[in-house]
Amino acid sequence: MWNFIKGLFKFVMGTILTLSLLAGIGVVAFAYIFKKDFEDIENKTKEIVSDIEANN
């Protein structure tokens, strides 16, 4: 019985660790993609503002 509880505990902790690592990798990937998109939007906004200022 004690071996079963230890095995179950190891399985649950291993599963939690694996899911935590996967979630962490997903958050990092999402942050990288969001940062890249945000920089693209910022550059386009600067171009639009400079065009408007050049025309005035």
C-alpha positions in Angstrom: 0.0 0.0 0.0 2.8 2.4 0.9 4.5 1.8 -2.5 1.3 2.5 -4.3 0.9 5.9 -2.5 4.6 6.8 -3.2 4.1 5.8 -6.9 0.9 7.8 -7.1 2.6 10.8 -5.5 5.5 10.6 -7.9 3.1 10.3 -10.9 1.1 13.3 -9.8 4.1 15.5 -9.1 5.7 14.5 -12.4 2.5 15.4 -14.2 2.3 18.8 -12.5 6.0 19.5 -13.3 5.5 18.5 -16.9 2.4 20.7 -17.3 4.1 23.6 -15.5 7.1 23.4 -17.9 4.8 23.3 -21.0 2.8 26.2 -19.7 6.0 28.2 -19.1 7.2 27.5 -22.6 3.8 28.6 -23.9 3.9 31.9 -22.0 7.4 32.6 -23.2 6.4 31.9 -26.8 3.3 34.1 -26.5 5.3 36.9 -25.0 7.8 36.8 -27.8 5.2 36.8 -30.5 3.2 39.6 -28.8 6.4 41.7 -28.5 7.2 41.3 -32.1 3.7 42.2 -33.2 3.7 45.2 -30.9 7.0 46.5 -32.3 5.5 46.1 -35.9 2.5 48.2 -34.8 4.7 50.8 -33.2 6.8 51.1 -36.3 3.8 51.5 -38.6 2.3 54.1 -36.2 5.6 56.1 -36.3 5.5 56.0 -40.1 2.0 57.2 -40.3 2.7 60.0 -37.9 5.8 61.1 -39.8 3.8 61.1 -43.1 1.1 63.2 -41.5 3.7 65.7 -40.2 5.5 65.8 -43.5 2.3 66.7 -45.3 1.5 69.6 -42.9 
